[in-house]
Amino acid sequence: MAEVLRRLLLDGRDTFVTQETAEALLGRWDVLGLRMVLAALARANDDTGDHLHAAILNVCGQSAEDGERLAALCSALASDADDAVSGEARRILEPPRSPDLCWP
């Protein structure tokens, strides 16, 4: 099942499927769902990555409470054994470098 989800998250030919799959996983609000999305984000091409970012913002960026929940999940993943996952989690947790810039 995990391999099927990975393929859907990285389907560069059908980014609608990519974004919908990511939103479904993120809607679980658990470490496992976010971990799969972050792993895909680390490996995605630019276009697919844009859709994964959009999914994160659509699900996790609707309120301050959502942002806090996302930060808590990313904190748990910041020391993940997979360097790609931990790197993406830490990137989300970083403060913006400029007031005009926001994640991603």
Secondary structure, 3 states (H helix, E strand, C coil): CHHHHHHHHCCCCCHHHHHHHHHHHHCCCCHHHHHHHHHHHHHCCHHHHHHHHHHHHHHHCCCHHHHHHHHHHHHHHCCCCCHHHHHHHHHHHCCCCCCCCCCC
